[in-house]
Amino acid sequence: IATKSKMMRHLLRALWEPKKAIFTALFLLLMVMYIFVVLSHRFFYDHYPNKSCETFFRCFITSFDQGFKADGGLGGFLPNYYVEDDSTQTDPDYNRIFFDQAINIIVFMLLVEIFSGIIIDKFGELRNNDEEVIQDIKQFCS
């Protein structure tokens, strides 16, 4: 099926040909995620439900897994960041707010967009190459 459809061939080539750039971006994603998990394990381990941040490795796996699954990224997985005191009023944990927003912006917006950009650029390059071939065929074979 993939070889019969021109669009599918281009899609597979757009994923396969820039594999070095994709793996480099994946490595960057893992390193940035590692930094956030170090911070998370150090400062917010008690925010994770069911002791899922008890060890660093478990914290990394949980953060990476739930960060992409949870609605709202990792902040959507972790419980509410409002700290309850003795009164009925709750004060926000500003460190958690900053952490949640930083991980959303840096990891789940910028780095994921890098993957999309690599694939879209290659797909556009393949399309342009096809258009050049069609132009050459029309120009020289007519």
C-alpha positions as CSV (number, residue, x, y, z in Angstrom):
1,I,0.0,0.0,0.0
2,A,2.8,2.4,0.9
3,T,4.6,1.9,-2.4
4,K,1.5,2.5,-4.6
5,S,0.5,5.8,-3.1
6,K,2.8,8.7,-4.0
7,M,1.7,10.6,-0.9
8,M,2.5,7.7,1.4
9,R,5.9,7.3,-0.2
10,H,6.6,11.0,0.4
11,L,5.4,10.7,4.0
12,L,7.6,7.7,4.7
13,R,10.6,9.5,3.0
14,A,9.9,12.6,5.0
15,L,10.2,10.5,8.2
16,W,13.1,8.4,7.1
17,E,15.5,10.7,5.2
18,P,16.0,13.3,8.0
19,K,16.5,10.6,10.6
20,K,19.7,12.2,11.9
21,A,18.0,15.5,12.6
22,I,15.0,13.7,14.1
23,F,17.3,11.6,16.4
24,T,19.2,14.7,17.4
25,A,16.0,16.5,18.3
26,L,14.9,13.4,20.2
27,F,18.2,13.5,22.2
28,L,17.6,17.2,22.9
29,L,14.1,16.4,24.0
30,L,15.4,13.7,26.4
31,M,18.1,16.0,27.8
32,V,15.7,18.9,28.4
33,M,13.2,16.5,29.9
34,Y,16.0,15.1,32.1
35,I,16.7,18.6,33.5
36,F,13.0,19.2,34.3
37,V,12.8,15.8,36.0
38,V,15.8,16.6,38.1
39,L,14.0,19.8,39.3
40,S,10.7,17.9,39.6
41,H,12.3,15.1,41.7
42,R,14.1,17.6,43.9
43,F,11.3,20.0,44.6
44,F,8.0,18.5,43.6
45,Y,8.3,14.8,44.3
46,D,5.6,15.0,46.9
47,H,3.2,16.4,44.3
48,Y,3.2,13.1,42.3
49,P,0.4,10.8,43.1
50,N,0.9,7.2,44.3
51,K,4.6,7.7,45.0
52,S,5.3,7.8,41.3
53,C,8.3,10.0,41.9
54,E,9.9,8.0,44.7
55,T,13.0,7.1,42.7
56,F,14.6,9.2,40.0
57,F,14.1,6.6,37.2
58,R,10.4,6.2,38.1
59,C,10.0,10.0,38.2
60,F,11.6,10.3,34.8
61,I,9.4,7.6,33.3
62,T,6.2,8.9,34.9
63,S,7.0,12.5,33.9
64,F,7.9,11.6,30.3
65,D,4.9,9.3,29.9
66,Q,2.2,11.4,31.6
67,G,3.6,14.7,30.2
68,F,2.6,13.7,26.7
69,K,-0.6,11.9,27.8
70,A,-2.2,14.1,30.4
71,D,-4.5,17.0,29.4
72,G,-2.4,20.0,30.1
73,G,1.0,18.3,30.1
74,L,2.7,17.3,33.3
75,G,0.8,20.0,35.2
76,G,-2.5,18.3,34.2
77,F,-1.3,15.0,35.6
78,L,0.0,16.4,38.9
79,P,-2.6,17.5,41.5
80,N,-3.7,21.1,41.9
81,Y,-0.9,23.5,42.9
82,Y,-2.9,25.5,45.3
83,V,-1.6,25.2,48.9
84,E,-4.2,25.0,51.5
85,D,-3.5,26.7,54.8
86,D,-5.6,26.9,58.0
87,S,-8.1,29.3,56.6
88,T,-10.5,28.7,53.7
89,Q,-8.4,30.7,51.3
90,T,-5.8,28.9,49.2
91,D,-2.5,30.4,48.0
92,P,-0.9,29.2,44.7
93,D,2.5,27.5,44.8
94,Y,4.3,30.0,42.5
95,N,7.2,27.6,42.0
96,R,4.9,24.9,40.7
97,I,3.1,27.4,38.4
98,F,6.4,28.5,36.9
99,F,7.6,24.8,36.6
100,D,4.4,23.7,34.9
101,Q,4.4,26.7,32.4
102,A,8.1,26.3,31.7
103,I,7.8,22.6,30.9
104,N,4.7,23.2,28.7
105,I,6.4,26.0,26.7
106,I,9.9,24.5,26.4
107,V,9.2,20.8,26.0
108,F,5.7,20.3,24.8
109,M,5.5,23.4,22.5
110,L,9.0,24.2,21.3
111,L,10.6,20.8,21.1
112,V,7.6,19.1,19.6
113,E,7.4,21.8,17.0
114,I,11.0,21.1,16.1
115,F,10.0,17.6,15.2
116,S,7.1,18.9,13.2
117,G,9.3,21.4,11.4
118,I,11.8,18.8,10.4
119,I,9.2,16.6,8.9
120,I,7.2,19.4,7.2
121,D,10.4,20.8,5.7
122,K,11.4,17.5,4.2
123,F,7.9,16.9,2.9
124,G,8.0,20.3,1.2
125,E,11.4,19.6,-0.3
126,L,10.1,16.3,-1.7
127,R,7.1,18.1,-3.2
128,N,9.3,20.8,-4.8
129,N,11.5,18.1,-6.3
130,D,8.4,16.4,-7.8
131,E,7.3,19.8,-9.2
132,E,10.7,20.4,-10.8
133,V,10.6,16.9,-12.4
134,I,7.1,17.6,-13.8
135,Q,8.3,21.0,-15.1
136,D,11.3,19.4,-16.8
137,I,9.1,16.7,-18.3
138,K,6.7,19.3,-19.7
139,Q,9.6,21.6,-20.9
140,F,11.8,19.0,-22.5
141,C,9.5,16.2,-23.6
142,S,6.8,18.4,-25.2
